[in-house]
Amino acid sequence: MTDGIIPGDIPPTPGPPGQGPGAPGGGAHPGALRLGTRRSKLALAQSGLVAEAIRKATGRPVELVEITTYGDTSREQLAQIGGTGVFVTALRDAVLRGEVDLAVHSLKDLPTTQPEGLTLAAVPRREDPRDVLVARDGLTFAGLTADGPRPARIGTGSPRRMAQLNACAREHGTVIEAVPVRGNVDTRIGLVHSGELDAVVLAAAGLSRLGRLSEVTDFLSVDTVLPAPGQGALAVECAAWNAPLAAVLGELDDPYTRAAVTAERSLLGALEAGCSAPVGALADLLADGQIVKEMRLRGVVGTTDGTTLVQLSTTGPVPESHDQAVALGRELAAGMLAKGAAGLMGERAL
Ligand SMILES: NCc1[nH]cc(CCC(=O)O)c1CC(=O)O
């Protein structure tokens, strides 16, 4: 199903014709790039942002093509069949079959290895990578845990978030009750409004793209809660055979973001952790005034109860190639494994 979202200000010139078997054309908007997207509000928001950026950078019209996946029609099953993996696979299949020209994913939802046949054509500049709290009564994490006779009920199904929030609570001599939750952003925040939960943990980037940042009651410092590898970044993929399209989409690429997420995902891969393992990672740039000096990569892995965390960081020259970014991640993984990280990753909650 196509969704005609092409605004009137698109230059009439269509893109170059003849891009091979997946070439655009024949639809309502000849020459438009077909961007495959899930139908969730967040996916549509992310796809819309990328579509707009492509139009701006290239002048090419872009149309969104909604891909309905098994996971979209069968909510109950989703937790069982592996969460976001099903969505990623459905979008990728649509690209590989030539039904769409490109797809947009949340980078943190992608497996750490790039599949054959698909190119990561662009990693646009990343949004705020932090996790945030949406809590009742405008409370912060500290306020929540200090408030009331019983442990605060905090909604998150993420072992990474649980491990770090539990550790933080322990440090302050309090306890929280982490309550596994699933579902979209509306559902999760709804659990706070209904009083079922005291708070939920979400990614700032998702709320920002949905225009709901004003509902955040606490931005969690990355010194306390390291985000998921790749959190806040988007991945723009196209077929590997379509080098001309990859070159066009490459205009959206932010080399620093790409280097950072490459290092973070390399760490995750080298720890041989699944995408739902309790691994946090964040690479950032260390600057001296305006001059970028180094890239720092921080990592954490822990038990979900927060009793044990292995935290480590490393710095190195800003990577100038994919391999250098990968090496930074591997180096940190080796250090974390030497500190006992492997023993903490037995729990793989899906
Ligand atoms: N796991 C689901 C998911 N995948 C990407 C985002 C948010 C957007 C992002 O991190 O880029 C979310 C929701 C959340 O964690 O709150």
The ligand as an SDF file (V2000), in Angstrom:
LIG
                    3D

 16 16  0  0  0  0  0  0  0  0999 V2000
   13.2060   -1.1720   21.1230 N   0  0  0  0  0  0  0  0  0  0  0  0
   12.2260   -0.3760   20.4470 C   0  0  0  0  0  0  0  0  0  0  0  0
   12.7900    0.9240   19.9960 C   0  0  0  0  0  0  0  0  0  0  0  0
   13.6240    0.9870   18.9460 N   0  0  0  0  0  0  0  0  0  0  0  0
   14.0000    2.2890   18.7880 C   0  0  0  0  0  0  0  0  0  0  0  0
   13.3820    3.0520   19.7370 C   0  0  0  0  0  0  0  0  0  0  0  0
   13.5140    4.5080   19.9410 C   0  0  0  0  0  0  0  0  0  0  0  0
   14.2850    5.2540   18.8990 C   0  0  0  0  0  0  0  0  0  0  0  0
   15.7720    5.0820   18.9530 C   0  0  0  0  0  0  0  0  0  0  0  0
   16.3520    4.6140   19.9370 O   0  0  0  0  0  0  0  0  0  0  0  0
   16.4150    5.4600   17.9510 O   0  0  0  0  0  0  0  0  0  0  0  0
   12.5780    2.2010   20.5110 C   0  0  0  0  0  0  0  0  0  0  0  0
   11.6880    2.5660   21.6320 C   0  0  0  0  0  0  0  0  0  0  0  0
   12.3920    2.8350   22.9450 C   0  0  0  0  0  0  0  0  0  0  0  0
   13.4000    2.1990   23.2720 O   0  0  0  0  0  0  0  0  0  0  0  0
   11.9080    3.6960   23.6880 O   0  0  0  0  0  0  0  0  0  0  0  0
  1  2  1  0
  2  3  1  0
  3  4  1  0
  3 12  2  0
  4  5  1  0
  5  6  2  0
  6  7  1  0
  6 12  1  0
  7  8  1  0
  8  9  1  0
  9 10  2  0
  9 11  1  0
 12 13  1  0
 13 14  1  0
 14 15  2  0
 14 16  1  0
M  END
$$$$
